[in-house]
Amino acid sequence: MSDIGAIILAAGKGTRMKSDLPKVLHKINDKALAEYVIDAVFSAGIDKVCLVIGYQADLVKENIHRDVTYAYQEEQLGTGHAVMCAKDFIPDEGDTLILCGDTPLITGVTLKKLMDYHKNEGNYATVLSAIMEDPTGYGRIIRDKEGNFVKNVEHKDASEEERKVCEINSGMYIFNSKELKEGLSGLTTDNAQGEYYLPDVIVAIRNKGLKVGAYCLDDPEEIFGINTVEQLEQAGRIIDKR
């Protein structure tokens, strides 16, 4: 697919892994976490991939055995900032997929469904969402009475009412590339974390009167992110089962 590229956010250290190894280099069955994500992107028919790296960047480059481009994020100032660091990779037309380097269970089939939904709905931005029994810690997808996407709100910034919502933001998106670029340039750090939030780009796009949406996936397991050694082992068991 020539008109779509993918940016994979892989700059974090992963302090809770209790290891000096960058989080995305931890392995399941001798394959780095980031490589699982890259392979899902390739299997969805996308051949242009940019990995945003930061912590121990050279080590990451040495250990990712895939044909990808790299962008460098010196300090981690939020998801929006990470994507800003890959701005040169974002084209002026087509779409850009944004994924996390620590979600090895995402599949090419789901990414394809997300891209198809985005296109068929005529969206300028689409969030990949899921229903979680315990949504604590995740950003929530807020919809209106008709079920249309209104906004994403981070757990720390959510009201009591919003925290009751079980549809969560997976941290994976597809954007119209031109609108993504414009939205990034307007980001600020005016929030609880003092970071550049990527979901604020969606709000900016919606405020222009352009259509945005959320595609709720069937199996929330696919967006499982790895933050601890226990979660790494859990993901390994799921991959072995598959």
N, C-alpha and C positions, 0 to 999 in steps of 0.2 A: 504494500500500500504506500504509494509514493507521497500522498498528501497528509500523512500522519506520522508523528514521531512520539517517542516516549522519554520522559525525564524520570529517573529513579533516584530518590533521595537516600543517600548512603553515607552521610558525613559524620554521623554520631559515634560516640565512643562506646555507649552501652555500658555505663558504670555498674548497672545491676547484674551484669554477667560475671562479675568478680574475676575479670581477666583483662590483661592489657591489650588483647587482640581487638581490633575494630569489630563492632557488633556484626556487621554484614559478612565478615569472614569466618564466623563460626560455622561449623559444618554439620550437615545431616547426610549420612551415607557418603562421606568424602566429597560433598559438593557444597560450596559456600552458599549461604542464605541468598545473597544478591544474585547468584547464578540461577537459582530457581525462578526468581522474578524475571530476570532477563530472558530465560528460556520460555516463560509464559508469554512474554511480549512477542518474541520471535514466532511462537506457534500461533499467535493471533494474527500473524501476517504483517507485522511491523518490523522493518529492518533498520530504522534509524533510532538508536538508543543513546541517551546521554546519562552518565552516572555522575551525580553530584557527590564529591568526596571531600573529606576534611581531615578528620583524625587519622594519623598515620597514612596519609594519602598514597605515598610511594608503595607501601606494603599492600594496600588494596589493589593498586594497579598491577603489581607483580603476581597477585593471586587470583585475579579475575580473568579466566581464560575464555573470553568472549570478545567479539568484535564490536566494541563500543567507543563512544567519545567520552571525554571526561571534562567536568567543570569543577572548579575548586571553591569551597566555602571555608574561609579562614576561621571566622567565629560563627557559632550557631545562634542566630537571632530569630529563629522561627521558620515555619514552613514556607512562608511567603519570601523570606530572605533567601532560603535555599534555592527556590525557583528563580529568583532574581539573578543568582550567581550563574545560572544556565541560560541567561537571556539571549546570548549570541546563538544558541542552538534553536531558539524558537523562530520558526519562519513567519513570514508576513501573511501567509494564507494557509488553509487547511486546519487541522486540529492537532492538539498536543495532549497526550495522556500523561498524568502525573501519578506515580506509584511510590511505594515505600520499599526500601531495600531489605526490610526485616520481616516480610510477609511471604514466606516460602510456599504457602498453600494456595495462593491465588493461581487460577488456571487460565490458559489461553481462551478456553470456551467462554468463561465469564467475561473476560476483557472484550471478546468479540461481541457478546450480547450487549455490553455497556456501550460499545461504539455504535452498534446498530440502533439501539434505543435513542442515543444522542442524535443520530442522523435522522431517524424516522420522526422524532418529535420536533425536529427543527430547533433544537436547543443550542444556545451559545455556551452553556456550561452545564455539566451533569455530574452530580456526586454519586459515587457508588455507596449505597447504604445497606444496612442490615438490621434485622430485629434482634435485640439482645434481651435475654431475661434479666440480666443485671447490667444496665448501661452505665454504671458508675465510672466516672473518669473520661468517658467518651464525649465528644461533641454531639449535640442532639440535632436531628432534622426536624424543623418546625414547619408544619403544613397548615393551610387554611381549611375551612369547612369542606371545600370541594376536593381536598386532597392535593392541591397544588403546593409546590415547594415555596416556602416564604423565606426561610433563612436557616443557617447553621449557627448554633450557639455553643461555645465551649462550656464544658462542665463547670469550670470555675466562674464563668460569667452568667450562668443560667439561673433563672428564678426558680423558686420552689416548684411552681407549676410546670415549667419547662423540663425540670429534672425528672418528672414523672414519665416523660416520653421515652419509649423503648426503641425507637428507630434512631440508629446512631450513624455518624459519619465515619466511614472506613479510613478516611485520609487519602482515598484514591479518587481521581477526577479525570474528566476529559473536558477540554476547553477549546473554543474557537481561538486559534493562535493569535489573531490580531487583537481580539478583545482581552486575551490573557496578558499580552504585552502592555496594553494600555492600562489595564487594571493594576498591574504590578507597580507601575510608576506612581499610582495614587495611594499606595499603602502607607499606613502610619502605625505607630506602636502604642496607640491609645487603647489599652486593654489591661486586664488583670496581670498578664504575664510580661507586659512591656515588650512584646515581640511582634514581628510582621506576620499576621495570620493570612494564610492563603485563602481561607473561606471568605475573607473580606472582599476578595476580587469578585466572588459570585454575587455578593450584595451590590457591588458597584455595577456589575453587568445588568442585574435585575432592575436597579434604579434607573438605568437608561431605557427601560421598557422592553428589554430583550428577554427572550424566553430562557428560563433555567429550569432544571429539574433534578430529581433524584431517582436512580434506578436501584430498587431494592432487590438484593440477590437472594437466591433460594437457600443457600447454605452458608450461614454466618461463619462456619469453620474456616472458609477460604480467606477471610480477612484477619485471621488470627496473627497478631504481631508478637515477635519474640523479644522479651525484655529480661528474662531470667533463664538460668540453666534448666530449671524445671520445665519452663515453656518450650525450650529447645528440645528437651526429651519428649515432651508431649507431641510436638509437631513431627518429630521423627517417627513416633508410633503411628500417627495418621498417614504419613507418607508410605510407611511400610505396608499399612493396610490397603492402600490404594493399589 
